[in-house]
Amino acid sequence: MTTIKASCPCCGDVDLTPAQVRLVVCSVEDWSYYSFRCGTCRDEIRKPAAPQVVALLTSGGVRAEAWTVPAEALEEHAGGPITHDDVLDMALTLQRIDNISAVAAAGATHQRPVG
């Protein structure tokens, strides 16, 4: 069986089996990572996985999980963050639209035929 050497920041070198390593390969290369639980301190250790690390781990038998980031998460956004007031304003606007729609629908049912 393959032994994978990794490093825990508290305990130093750790020997792992492929089943003890989680490898997540992201569509955004810089967001790929691998993680494992240290057998000594029990901490969850997470480290970046550059393409060379991905190749090394997969060749050692670690199964890669694909992670595709939605395009919307990668869009550039201008302006400040949304505030609580922005959310309340939007809710009030939607309520006004609902009220106008209800009045329009009620008016449509009370029309008399022309003739």
Phi and psi restraints in degrees (range 20) as a CNS / XPLOR table:
assign (resid 1 and name C) (resid 2 and name N)
       (resid 2 and name CA) (resid 2 and name C) 1.0 -72.9 20.0 2
assign (resid 2 and name N) (resid 2 and name CA)
       (resid 2 and name C) (resid 3 and name N) 1.0 137.9 20.0 2
assign (resid 2 and name C) (resid 3 and name N)
       (resid 3 and name CA) (resid 3 and name C) 1.0 -110.5 20.0 2
assign (resid 3 and name N) (resid 3 and name CA)
       (resid 3 and name C) (resid 4 and name N) 1.0 129.2 20.0 2
assign (resid 3 and name C) (resid 4 and name N)
       (resid 4 and name CA) (resid 4 and name C) 1.0 -107.8 20.0 2
assign (resid 4 and name N) (resid 4 and name CA)
       (resid 4 and name C) (resid 5 and name N) 1.0 126.6 20.0 2
assign (resid 4 and name C) (resid 5 and name N)
       (resid 5 and name CA) (resid 5 and name C) 1.0 -93.2 20.0 2
assign (resid 5 and name N) (resid 5 and name CA)
       (resid 5 and name C) (resid 6 and name N) 1.0 129.2 20.0 2
assign (resid 5 and name C) (resid 6 and name N)
       (resid 6 and name CA) (resid 6 and name C) 1.0 -134.3 20.0 2
assign (resid 6 and name N) (resid 6 and name CA)
       (resid 6 and name C) (resid 7 and name N) 1.0 179.2 20.0 2
assign (resid 6 and name C) (resid 7 and name N)
       (resid 7 and name CA) (resid 7 and name C) 1.0 -131.9 20.0 2
assign (resid 7 and name N) (resid 7 and name CA)
       (resid 7 and name C) (resid 8 and name N) 1.0 128.9 20.0 2
assign (resid 7 and name C) (resid 8 and name N)
       (resid 8 and name CA) (resid 8 and name C) 1.0 -96.7 20.0 2
assign (resid 8 and name N) (resid 8 and name CA)
       (resid 8 and name C) (resid 9 and name N) 1.0 133.5 20.0 2
assign (resid 8 and name C) (resid 9 and name N)
       (resid 9 and name CA) (resid 9 and name C) 1.0 -62.2 20.0 2
assign (resid 9 and name N) (resid 9 and name CA)
       (resid 9 and name C) (resid 10 and name N) 1.0 -24.7 20.0 2
assign (resid 9 and name C) (resid 10 and name N)
       (resid 10 and name CA) (resid 10 and name C) 1.0 -94.3 20.0 2
assign (resid 10 and name N) (resid 10 and name CA)
       (resid 10 and name C) (resid 11 and name N) 1.0 -39.5 20.0 2
assign (resid 10 and name C) (resid 11 and name N)
       (resid 11 and name CA) (resid 11 and name C) 1.0 -105.4 20.0 2
assign (resid 11 and name N) (resid 11 and name CA)
       (resid 11 and name C) (resid 12 and name N) 1.0 -12.6 20.0 2
assign (resid 11 and name C) (resid 12 and name N)
       (resid 12 and name CA) (resid 12 and name C) 1.0 89.3 20.0 2
assign (resid 12 and name N) (resid 12 and name CA)
       (resid 12 and name C) (resid 13 and name N) 1.0 -146.6 20.0 2
assign (resid 12 and name C) (resid 13 and name N)
       (resid 13 and name CA) (resid 13 and name C) 1.0 -65.2 20.0 2
assign (resid 13 and name N) (resid 13 and name CA)
       (resid 13 and name C) (resid 14 and name N) 1.0 139.9 20.0 2
assign (resid 13 and name C) (resid 14 and name N)
       (resid 14 and name CA) (resid 14 and name C) 1.0 -132.2 20.0 2
assign (resid 14 and name N) (resid 14 and name CA)
       (resid 14 and name C) (resid 15 and name N) 1.0 136.3 20.0 2
assign (resid 14 and name C) (resid 15 and name N)
       (resid 15 and name CA) (resid 15 and name C) 1.0 -97.2 20.0 2
assign (resid 15 and name N) (resid 15 and name CA)
       (resid 15 and name C) (resid 16 and name N) 1.0 130.0 20.0 2
assign (resid 15 and name C) (resid 16 and name N)
       (resid 16 and name CA) (resid 16 and name C) 1.0 -129.8 20.0 2
assign (resid 16 and name N) (resid 16 and name CA)
       (resid 16 and name C) (resid 17 and name N) 1.0 156.4 20.0 2
assign (resid 16 and name C) (resid 17 and name N)
       (resid 17 and name CA) (resid 17 and name C) 1.0 -95.4 20.0 2
assign (resid 17 and name N) (resid 17 and name CA)
       (resid 17 and name C) (resid 18 and name N) 1.0 161.9 20.0 2
assign (resid 17 and name C) (resid 18 and name N)
       (resid 18 and name CA) (resid 18 and name C) 1.0 -56.4 20.0 2
assign (resid 18 and name N) (resid 18 and name CA)
       (resid 18 and name C) (resid 19 and name N) 1.0 -34.2 20.0 2
assign (resid 18 and name C) (resid 19 and name N)
       (resid 19 and name CA) (resid 19 and name C) 1.0 -68.7 20.0 2
assign (resid 19 and name N) (resid 19 and name CA)
       (resid 19 and name C) (resid 20 and name N) 1.0 -19.4 20.0 2
assign (resid 19 and name C) (resid 20 and name N)
       (resid 20 and name CA) (resid 20 and name C) 1.0 -88.4 20.0 2
assign (resid 20 and name N) (resid 20 and name CA)
       (resid 20 and name C) (resid 21 and name N) 1.0 -2.9 20.0 2
assign (resid 20 and name C) (resid 21 and name N)
       (resid 21 and name CA) (resid 21 and name C) 1.0 -111.6 20.0 2
assign (resid 21 and name N) (resid 21 and name CA)
       (resid 21 and name C) (resid 22 and name N) 1.0 132.3 20.0 2
assign (resid 21 and name C) (resid 22 and name N)
       (resid 22 and name CA) (resid 22 and name C) 1.0 -105.4 20.0 2
assign (resid 22 and name N) (resid 22 and name CA)
       (resid 22 and name C) (resid 23 and name N) 1.0 124.6 20.0 2
assign (resid 22 and name C) (resid 23 and name N)
       (resid 23 and name CA) (resid 23 and name C) 1.0 -117.0 20.0 2
assign (resid 23 and name N) (resid 23 and name CA)
       (resid 23 and name C) (resid 24 and name N) 1.0 120.5 20.0 2
assign (resid 23 and name C) (resid 24 and name N)
       (resid 24 and name CA) (resid 24 and name C) 1.0 -116.0 20.0 2
assign (resid 24 and name N) (resid 24 and name CA)
       (resid 24 and name C) (resid 25 and name N) 1.0 116.3 20.0 2
assign (resid 24 and name C) (resid 25 and name N)
       (resid 25 and name CA) (resid 25 and name C) 1.0 -103.7 20.0 2
assign (resid 25 and name N) (resid 25 and name CA)
       (resid 25 and name C) (resid 26 and name N) 1.0 115.7 20.0 2
assign (resid 25 and name C) (resid 26 and name N)
       (resid 26 and name CA) (resid 26 and name C) 1.0 -96.4 20.0 2
assign (resid 26 and name N) (resid 26 and name CA)
       (resid 26 and name C) (resid 27 and name N) 1.0 152.7 20.0 2
assign (resid 26 and name C) (resid 27 and name N)
       (resid 27 and name CA) (resid 27 and name C) 1.0 -65.7 20.0 2
assign (resid 27 and name N) (resid 27 and name CA)
       (resid 27 and name C) (resid 28 and name N) 1.0 -22.3 20.0 2
assign (resid 27 and name C) (resid 28 and name N)
       (resid 28 and name CA) (resid 28 and name C) 1.0 -98.4 20.0 2
assign (resid 28 and name N) (resid 28 and name CA)
       (resid 28 and name C) (resid 29 and name N) 1.0 106.5 20.0 2
assign (resid 28 and name C) (resid 29 and name N)
       (resid 29 and name CA) (resid 29 and name C) 1.0 -51.4 20.0 2
assign (resid 29 and name N) (resid 29 and name CA)
       (resid 29 and name C) (resid 30 and name N) 1.0 -39.5 20.0 2
assign (resid 29 and name C) (resid 30 and name N)
       (resid 30 and name CA) (resid 30 and name C) 1.0 -69.1 20.0 2
assign (resid 30 and name N) (resid 30 and name CA)
       (resid 30 and name C) (resid 31 and name N) 1.0 -12.9 20.0 2
assign (resid 30 and name C) (resid 31 and name N)
       (resid 31 and name CA) (resid 31 and name C) 1.0 -96.4 20.0 2
assign (resid 31 and name N) (resid 31 and name CA)
       (resid 31 and name C) (resid 32 and name N) 1.0 -1.5 20.0 2
assign (resid 31 and name C) (resid 32 and name N)
       (resid 32 and name CA) (resid 32 and name C) 1.0 -68.9 20.0 2
assign (resid 32 and name N) (resid 32 and name CA)
       (resid 32 and name C) (resid 33 and name N) 1.0 147.5 20.0 2
assign (resid 32 and name C) (resid 33 and name N)
       (resid 33 and name CA) (resid 33 and name C) 1.0 -154.1 20.0 2
assign (resid 33 and name N) (resid 33 and name CA)
       (resid 33 and name C) (resid 34 and name N) 1.0 165.2 20.0 2
assign (resid 33 and name C) (resid 34 and name N)
       (resid 34 and name CA) (resid 34 and name C) 1.0 -128.5 20.0 2
assign (resid 34 and name N) (resid 34 and name CA)
       (resid 34 and name C) (resid 35 and name N) 1.0 153.3 20.0 2
assign (resid 34 and name C) (resid 35 and name N)
       (resid 35 and name CA) (resid 35 and name C) 1.0 -144.4 20.0 2
assign (resid 35 and name N) (resid 35 and name CA)
       (resid 35 and name C) (resid 36 and name N) 1.0 159.6 20.0 2
assign (resid 35 and name C) (resid 36 and name N)
       (resid 36 and name CA) (resid 36 and name C) 1.0 -159.7 20.0 2
assign (resid 36 and name N) (resid 36 and name CA)
       (resid 36 and name C) (resid 37 and name N) 1.0 160.9 20.0 2
assign (resid 36 and name C) (resid 37 and name N)
       (resid 37 and name CA) (resid 37 and name C) 1.0 -100.3 20.0 2
assign (resid 37 and name N) (resid 37 and name CA)
       (resid 37 and name C) (resid 38 and name N) 1.0 126.0 20.0 2
assign (resid 37 and name C) (resid 38 and name N)
       (resid 38 and name CA) (resid 38 and name C) 1.0 -67.8 20.0 2
assign (resid 38 and name N) (resid 38 and name CA)
       (resid 38 and name C) (resid 39 and name N) 1.0 130.7 20.0 2
assign (resid 38 and name C) (resid 39 and name N)
       (resid 39 and name CA) (resid 39 and name C) 1.0 -70.0 20.0 2
assign (resid 39 and name N) (resid 39 and name CA)
       (resid 39 and name C) (resid 40 and name N) 1.0 -19.5 20.0 2
assign (resid 39 and name C) (resid 40 and name N)
       (resid 40 and name CA) (resid 40 and name C) 1.0 -92.0 20.0 2
assign (resid 40 and name N) (resid 40 and name CA)
       (resid 40 and name C) (resid 41 and name N) 1.0 -59.6 20.0 2
assign (resid 40 and name C) (resid 41 and name N)
       (resid 41 and name CA) (resid 41 and name C) 1.0 -91.4 20.0 2
assign (resid 41 and name N) (resid 41 and name CA)
       (resid 41 and name C) (resid 42 and name N) 1.0 -10.8 20.0 2
assign (resid 41 and name C) (resid 42 and name N)
       (resid 42 and name CA) (resid 42 and name C) 1.0 69.1 20.0 2
assign (resid 42 and name N) (resid 42 and name CA)
       (resid 42 and name C) (resid 43 and name N) 1.0 10.8 20.0 2
assign (resid 42 and name C) (resid 43 and name N)
       (resid 43 and name CA) (resid 43 and name C) 1.0 -71.8 20.0 2
assign (resid 43 and name N) (resid 43 and name CA)
       (resid 43 and name C) (resid 44 and name N) 1.0 148.0 20.0 2
assign (resid 43 and name C) (resid 44 and name N)
       (resid 44 and name CA) (resid 44 and name C) 1.0 -86.5 20.0 2
assign (resid 44 and name N) (resid 44 and name CA)
       (resid 44 and name C) (resid 45 and name N) 1.0 119.4 20.0 2
assign (resid 44 and name C) (resid 45 and name N)
       (resid 45 and name CA) (resid 45 and name C) 1.0 -105.1 20.0 2
assign (resid 45 and name N) (resid 45 and name CA)
       (resid 45 and name C) (resid 46 and name N) 1.0 132.7 20.0 2
assign (resid 45 and name C) (resid 46 and name N)
       (resid 46 and name CA) (resid 46 and name C) 1.0 -129.6 20.0 2
assign (resid 46 and name N) (resid 46 and name CA)
       (resid 46 and name C) (resid 47 and name N) 1.0 130.6 20.0 2
assign (resid 46 and name C) (resid 47 and name N)
       (resid 47 and name CA) (resid 47 and name C) 1.0 -135.8 20.0 2
assign (resid 47 and name N) (resid 47 and name CA)
       (resid 47 and name C) (resid 48 and name N) 1.0 150.5 20.0 2
assign (resid 47 and name C) (resid 48 and name N)
       (resid 48 and name CA) (resid 48 and name C) 1.0 -64.9 20.0 2
assign (resid 48 and name N) (resid 48 and name CA)
       (resid 48 and name C) (resid 49 and name N) 1.0 149.5 20.0 2
assign (resid 48 and name C) (resid 49 and name N)
       (resid 49 and name CA) (resid 49 and name C) 1.0 -123.0 20.0 2
assign (resid 49 and name N) (resid 49 and name CA)
       (resid 49 and name C) (resid 50 and name N) 1.0 92.7 20.0 2
assign (resid 49 and name C) (resid 50 and name N)
       (resid 50 and name CA) (resid 50 and name C) 1.0 -66.7 20.0 2
assign (resid 50 and name N) (resid 50 and name CA)
       (resid 50 and name C) (resid 51 and name N) 1.0 164.2 20.0 2
assign (resid 50 and name C) (resid 51 and name N)
       (resid 51 and name CA) (resid 51 and name C) 1.0 -52.3 20.0 2
assign (resid 51 and name N) (resid 51 and name CA)
       (resid 51 and name C) (resid 52 and name N) 1.0 -36.3 20.0 2
assign (resid 51 and name C) (resid 52 and name N)
       (resid 52 and name CA) (resid 52 and name C) 1.0 -66.2 20.0 2
assign (resid 52 and name N) (resid 52 and name CA)
       (resid 52 and name C) (resid 53 and name N) 1.0 -38.5 20.0 2
assign (resid 52 and name C) (resid 53 and name N)
       (resid 53 and name CA) (resid 53 and name C) 1.0 -67.9 20.0 2
assign (resid 53 and name N) (resid 53 and name CA)
       (resid 53 and name C) (resid 54 and name N) 1.0 -41.6 20.0 2
assign (resid 53 and name C) (resid 54 and name N)
       (resid 54 and name CA) (resid 54 and name C) 1.0 -58.6 20.0 2
assign (resid 54 and name N) (resid 54 and name CA)
       (resid 54 and name C) (resid 55 and name N) 1.0 -46.8 20.0 2
assign (resid 54 and name C) (resid 55 and name N)
       (resid 55 and name CA) (resid 55 and name C) 1.0 -62.5 20.0 2
assign (resid 55 and name N) (resid 55 and name CA)
       (resid 55 and name C) (resid 56 and name N) 1.0 -42.4 20.0 2
assign (resid 55 and name C) (resid 56 and name N)
       (resid 56 and name CA) (resid 56 and name C) 1.0 -65.2 20.0 2
assign (resid 56 and name N) (resid 56 and name CA)
       (resid 56 and name C) (resid 57 and name N) 1.0 -46.3 20.0 2
assign (resid 56 and name C) (resid 57 and name N)
       (resid 57 and name CA) (resid 57 and name C) 1.0 -66.6 20.0 2
assign (resid 57 and name N) (resid 57 and name CA)
       (resid 57 and name C) (resid 58 and name N) 1.0 -42.0 20.0 2
assign (resid 57 and name C) (resid 58 and name N)
       (resid 58 and name CA) (resid 58 and name C) 1.0 -67.8 20.0 2
assign (resid 58 and name N) (resid 58 and name CA)
       (resid 58 and name C) (resid 59 and name N) 1.0 -34.9 20.0 2
assign (resid 58 and name C) (resid 59 and name N)
       (resid 59 and name CA) (resid 59 and name C) 1.0 -68.4 20.0 2
assign (resid 59 and name N) (resid 59 and name CA)
       (resid 59 and name C) (resid 60 and name N) 1.0 -21.9 20.0 2
assign (resid 59 and name C) (resid 60 and name N)
       (resid 60 and name CA) (resid 60 and name C) 1.0 -88.9 20.0 2
assign (resid 60 and name N) (resid 60 and name CA)
       (resid 60 and name C) (resid 61 and name N) 1.0 3.1 20.0 2
assign (resid 60 and name C) (resid 61 and name N)
       (resid 61 and name CA) (resid 61 and name C) 1.0 100.8 20.0 2
assign (resid 61 and name N) (resid 61 and name CA)
       (resid 61 and name C) (resid 62 and name N) 1.0 4.5 20.0 2
assign (resid 61 and name C) (resid 62 and name N)
       (resid 62 and name CA) (resid 62 and name C) 1.0 -78.0 20.0 2
assign (resid 62 and name N) (resid 62 and name CA)
       (resid 62 and name C) (resid 63 and name N) 1.0 130.0 20.0 2
assign (resid 62 and name C) (resid 63 and name N)
       (resid 63 and name CA) (resid 63 and name C) 1.0 -80.6 20.0 2
assign (resid 63 and name N) (resid 63 and name CA)
       (resid 63 and name C) (resid 64 and name N) 1.0 131.6 20.0 2
assign (resid 63 and name C) (resid 64 and name N)
       (resid 64 and name CA) (resid 64 and name C) 1.0 -91.6 20.0 2
assign (resid 64 and name N) (resid 64 and name CA)
       (resid 64 and name C) (resid 65 and name N) 1.0 136.0 20.0 2
assign (resid 64 and name C) (resid 65 and name N)
       (resid 65 and name CA) (resid 65 and name C) 1.0 -99.8 20.0 2
assign (resid 65 and name N) (resid 65 and name CA)
       (resid 65 and name C) (resid 66 and name N) 1.0 129.5 20.0 2
assign (resid 65 and name C) (resid 66 and name N)
       (resid 66 and name CA) (resid 66 and name C) 1.0 -83.8 20.0 2
assign (resid 66 and name N) (resid 66 and name CA)
       (resid 66 and name C) (resid 67 and name N) 1.0 139.0 20.0 2
assign (resid 66 and name C) (resid 67 and name N)
       (resid 67 and name CA) (resid 67 and name C) 1.0 -133.5 20.0 2
assign (resid 67 and name N) (resid 67 and name CA)
       (resid 67 and name C) (resid 68 and name N) 1.0 112.8 20.0 2
assign (resid 67 and name C) (resid 68 and name N)
       (resid 68 and name CA) (resid 68 and name C) 1.0 -103.7 20.0 2
assign (resid 68 and name N) (resid 68 and name CA)
       (resid 68 and name C) (resid 69 and name N) 1.0 120.6 20.0 2
assign (resid 68 and name C) (resid 69 and name N)
       (resid 69 and name CA) (resid 69 and name C) 1.0 -79.7 20.0 2
assign (resid 69 and name N) (resid 69 and name CA)
       (resid 69 and name C) (resid 70 and name N) 1.0 129.9 20.0 2
assign (resid 69 and name C) (resid 70 and name N)
       (resid 70 and name CA) (resid 70 and name C) 1.0 -60.7 20.0 2
assign (resid 70 and name N) (resid 70 and name CA)
       (resid 70 and name C) (resid 71 and name N) 1.0 143.7 20.0 2
assign (resid 70 and name C) (resid 71 and name N)
       (resid 71 and name CA) (resid 71 and name C) 1.0 -56.9 20.0 2
assign (resid 71 and name N) (resid 71 and name CA)
       (resid 71 and name C) (resid 72 and name N) 1.0 -34.6 20.0 2
assign (resid 71 and name C) (resid 72 and name N)
       (resid 72 and name CA) (resid 72 and name C) 1.0 -60.8 20.0 2
assign (resid 72 and name N) (resid 72 and name CA)
       (resid 72 and name C) (resid 73 and name N) 1.0 -31.2 20.0 2
assign (resid 72 and name C) (resid 73 and name N)
       (resid 73 and name CA) (resid 73 and name C) 1.0 -72.1 20.0 2
assign (resid 73 and name N) (resid 73 and name CA)
       (resid 73 and name C) (resid 74 and name N) 1.0 -18.0 20.0 2
assign (resid 73 and name C) (resid 74 and name N)
       (resid 74 and name CA) (resid 74 and name C) 1.0 -100.1 20.0 2
assign (resid 74 and name N) (resid 74 and name CA)
       (resid 74 and name C) (resid 75 and name N) 1.0 -2.1 20.0 2
assign (resid 74 and name C) (resid 75 and name N)
       (resid 75 and name CA) (resid 75 and name C) 1.0 -69.0 20.0 2
assign (resid 75 and name N) (resid 75 and name CA)
       (resid 75 and name C) (resid 76 and name N) 1.0 147.7 20.0 2
assign (resid 75 and name C) (resid 76 and name N)
       (resid 76 and name CA) (resid 76 and name C) 1.0 -77.3 20.0 2
assign (resid 76 and name N) (resid 76 and name CA)
       (resid 76 and name C) (resid 77 and name N) 1.0 136.5 20.0 2
assign (resid 76 and name C) (resid 77 and name N)
       (resid 77 and name CA) (resid 77 and name C) 1.0 -124.9 20.0 2
assign (resid 77 and name N) (resid 77 and name CA)
       (resid 77 and name C) (resid 78 and name N) 1.0 132.7 20.0 2
assign (resid 77 and name C) (resid 78 and name N)
       (resid 78 and name CA) (resid 78 and name C) 1.0 -103.2 20.0 2
assign (resid 78 and name N) (resid 78 and name CA)
       (resid 78 and name C) (resid 79 and name N) 1.0 156.6 20.0 2
assign (resid 78 and name C) (resid 79 and name N)
       (resid 79 and name CA) (resid 79 and name C) 1.0 93.9 20.0 2
assign (resid 79 and name N) (resid 79 and name CA)
       (resid 79 and name C) (resid 80 and name N) 1.0 174.9 20.0 2
assign (resid 79 and name C) (resid 80 and name N)
       (resid 80 and name CA) (resid 80 and name C) 1.0 -81.3 20.0 2
assign (resid 80 and name N) (resid 80 and name CA)
       (resid 80 and name C) (resid 81 and name N) 1.0 175.0 20.0 2
assign (resid 80 and name C) (resid 81 and name N)
       (resid 81 and name CA) (resid 81 and name C) 1.0 -70.1 20.0 2
assign (resid 81 and name N) (resid 81 and name CA)
       (resid 81 and name C) (resid 82 and name N) 1.0 157.5 20.0 2
assign (resid 81 and name C) (resid 82 and name N)
       (resid 82 and name CA) (resid 82 and name C) 1.0 -68.8 20.0 2
assign (resid 82 and name N) (resid 82 and name CA)
       (resid 82 and name C) (resid 83 and name N) 1.0 135.7 20.0 2
assign (resid 82 and name C) (resid 83 and name N)
       (resid 83 and name CA) (resid 83 and name C) 1.0 -101.9 20.0 2
assign (resid 83 and name N) (resid 83 and name CA)
       (resid 83 and name C) (resid 84 and name N) 1.0 171.7 20.0 2
assign (resid 83 and name C) (resid 84 and name N)
       (resid 84 and name CA) (resid 84 and name C) 1.0 -62.0 20.0 2
assign (resid 84 and name N) (resid 84 and name CA)
       (resid 84 and name C) (resid 85 and name N) 1.0 -38.1 20.0 2
assign (resid 84 and name C) (resid 85 and name N)
       (resid 85 and name CA) (resid 85 and name C) 1.0 -63.1 20.0 2
assign (resid 85 and name N) (resid 85 and name CA)
       (resid 85 and name C) (resid 86 and name N) 1.0 -38.0 20.0 2
assign (resid 85 and name C) (resid 86 and name N)
       (resid 86 and name CA) (resid 86 and name C) 1.0 -60.9 20.0 2
assign (resid 86 and name N) (resid 86 and name CA)
       (resid 86 and name C) (resid 87 and name N) 1.0 -42.3 20.0 2
assign (resid 86 and name C) (resid 87 and name N)
       (resid 87 and name CA) (resid 87 and name C) 1.0 -66.0 20.0 2
assign (resid 87 and name N) (resid 87 and name CA)
       (resid 87 and name C) (resid 88 and name N) 1.0 -43.4 20.0 2
assign (resid 87 and name C) (resid 88 and name N)
       (resid 88 and name CA) (resid 88 and name C) 1.0 -64.2 20.0 2
assign (resid 88 and name N) (resid 88 and name CA)
       (resid 88 and name C) (resid 89 and name N) 1.0 -41.7 20.0 2
assign (resid 88 and name C) (resid 89 and name N)
       (resid 89 and name CA) (resid 89 and name C) 1.0 -59.3 20.0 2
assign (resid 89 and name N) (resid 89 and name CA)
       (resid 89 and name C) (resid 90 and name N) 1.0 -42.0 20.0 2
assign (resid 89 and name C) (resid 90 and name N)
       (resid 90 and name CA) (resid 90 and name C) 1.0 -64.7 20.0 2
assign (resid 90 and name N) (resid 90 and name CA)
       (resid 90 and name C) (resid 91 and name N) 1.0 -42.3 20.0 2
assign (resid 90 and name C) (resid 91 and name N)
       (resid 91 and name CA) (resid 91 and name C) 1.0 -62.2 20.0 2
assign (resid 91 and name N) (resid 91 and name CA)
       (resid 91 and name C) (resid 92 and name N) 1.0 -41.7 20.0 2
assign (resid 91 and name C) (resid 92 and name N)
       (resid 92 and name CA) (resid 92 and name C) 1.0 -65.9 20.0 2
assign (resid 92 and name N) (resid 92 and name CA)
       (resid 92 and name C) (resid 93 and name N) 1.0 -39.2 20.0 2
assign (resid 92 and name C) (resid 93 and name N)
       (resid 93 and name CA) (resid 93 and name C) 1.0 -63.3 20.0 2
assign (resid 93 and name N) (resid 93 and name CA)
       (resid 93 and name C) (resid 94 and name N) 1.0 -44.5 20.0 2
assign (resid 93 and name C) (resid 94 and name N)
       (resid 94 and name CA) (resid 94 and name C) 1.0 -63.3 20.0 2
assign (resid 94 and name N) (resid 94 and name CA)
       (resid 94 and name C) (resid 95 and name N) 1.0 -37.2 20.0 2
assign (resid 94 and name C) (resid 95 and name N)
       (resid 95 and name CA) (resid 95 and name C) 1.0 -64.3 20.0 2
assign (resid 95 and name N) (resid 95 and name CA)
       (resid 95 and name C) (resid 96 and name N) 1.0 -42.5 20.0 2
assign (resid 95 and name C) (resid 96 and name N)
       (resid 96 and name CA) (resid 96 and name C) 1.0 -61.3 20.0 2
assign (resid 96 and name N) (resid 96 and name CA)
       (resid 96 and name C) (resid 97 and name N) 1.0 -41.9 20.0 2
assign (resid 96 and name C) (resid 97 and name N)
       (resid 97 and name CA) (resid 97 and name C) 1.0 -63.5 20.0 2
assign (resid 97 and name N) (resid 97 and name CA)
       (resid 97 and name C) (resid 98 and name N) 1.0 -41.4 20.0 2
assign (resid 97 and name C) (resid 98 and name N)
       (resid 98 and name CA) (resid 98 and name C) 1.0 -61.8 20.0 2
assign (resid 98 and name N) (resid 98 and name CA)
       (resid 98 and name C) (resid 99 and name N) 1.0 -41.1 20.0 2
assign (resid 98 and name C) (resid 99 and name N)
       (resid 99 and name CA) (resid 99 and name C) 1.0 -65.4 20.0 2
assign (resid 99 and name N) (resid 99 and name CA)
       (resid 99 and name C) (resid 100 and name N) 1.0 -43.0 20.0 2
assign (resid 99 and name C) (resid 100 and name N)
       (resid 100 and name CA) (resid 100 and name C) 1.0 -64.2 20.0 2
assign (resid 100 and name N) (resid 100 and name CA)
       (resid 100 and name C) (resid 101 and name N) 1.0 -41.4 20.0 2
assign (resid 100 and name C) (resid 101 and name N)
       (resid 101 and name CA) (resid 101 and name C) 1.0 -63.2 20.0 2
assign (resid 101 and name N) (resid 101 and name CA)
       (resid 101 and name C) (resid 102 and name N) 1.0 -40.5 20.0 2
assign (resid 101 and name C) (resid 102 and name N)
       (resid 102 and name CA) (resid 102 and name C) 1.0 -65.0 20.0 2
assign (resid 102 and name N) (resid 102 and name CA)
       (resid 102 and name C) (resid 103 and name N) 1.0 -42.1 20.0 2
assign (resid 102 and name C) (resid 103 and name N)
       (resid 103 and name CA) (resid 103 and name C) 1.0 -65.4 20.0 2
assign (resid 103 and name N) (resid 103 and name CA)
       (resid 103 and name C) (resid 104 and name N) 1.0 -43.1 20.0 2
assign (resid 103 and name C) (resid 104 and name N)
       (resid 104 and name CA) (resid 104 and name C) 1.0 -63.6 20.0 2
assign (resid 104 and name N) (resid 104 and name CA)
       (resid 104 and name C) (resid 105 and name N) 1.0 -41.2 20.0 2
assign (resid 104 and name C) (resid 105 and name N)
       (resid 105 and name CA) (resid 105 and name C) 1.0 -67.2 20.0 2
assign (resid 105 and name N) (resid 105 and name CA)
       (resid 105 and name C) (resid 106 and name N) 1.0 -39.3 20.0 2
assign (resid 105 and name C) (resid 106 and name N)
       (resid 106 and name CA) (resid 106 and name C) 1.0 -66.4 20.0 2
assign (resid 106 and name N) (resid 106 and name CA)
       (resid 106 and name C) (resid 107 and name N) 1.0 -38.9 20.0 2
assign (resid 106 and name C) (resid 107 and name N)
       (resid 107 and name CA) (resid 107 and name C) 1.0 -65.8 20.0 2
assign (resid 107 and name N) (resid 107 and name CA)
       (resid 107 and name C) (resid 108 and name N) 1.0 -34.8 20.0 2
assign (resid 107 and name C) (resid 108 and name N)
       (resid 108 and name CA) (resid 108 and name C) 1.0 -68.5 20.0 2
assign (resid 108 and name N) (resid 108 and name CA)
       (resid 108 and name C) (resid 109 and name N) 1.0 -29.8 20.0 2
assign (resid 108 and name C) (resid 109 and name N)
       (resid 109 and name CA) (resid 109 and name C) 1.0 -83.9 20.0 2
assign (resid 109 and name N) (resid 109 and name CA)
       (resid 109 and name C) (resid 110 and name N) 1.0 -13.9 20.0 2
assign (resid 109 and name C) (resid 110 and name N)
       (resid 110 and name CA) (resid 110 and name C) 1.0 -105.3 20.0 2
assign (resid 110 and name N) (resid 110 and name CA)
       (resid 110 and name C) (resid 111 and name N) 1.0 13.5 20.0 2
assign (resid 110 and name C) (resid 111 and name N)
       (resid 111 and name CA) (resid 111 and name C) 1.0 -79.1 20.0 2
assign (resid 111 and name N) (resid 111 and name CA)
       (resid 111 and name C) (resid 112 and name N) 1.0 142.0 20.0 2
assign (resid 111 and name C) (resid 112 and name N)
       (resid 112 and name CA) (resid 112 and name C) 1.0 -93.6 20.0 2
assign (resid 112 and name N) (resid 112 and name CA)
       (resid 112 and name C) (resid 113 and name N) 1.0 147.6 20.0 2
assign (resid 112 and name C) (resid 113 and name N)
       (resid 113 and name CA) (resid 113 and name C) 1.0 -66.6 20.0 2
assign (resid 113 and name N) (resid 113 and name CA)
       (resid 113 and name C) (resid 114 and name N) 1.0 145.4 20.0 2
assign (resid 113 and name C) (resid 114 and name N)
       (resid 114 and name CA) (resid 114 and name C) 1.0 -83.0 20.0 2
assign (resid 114 and name N) (resid 114 and name CA)
       (resid 114 and name C) (resid 115 and name N) 1.0 134.7 20.0 2
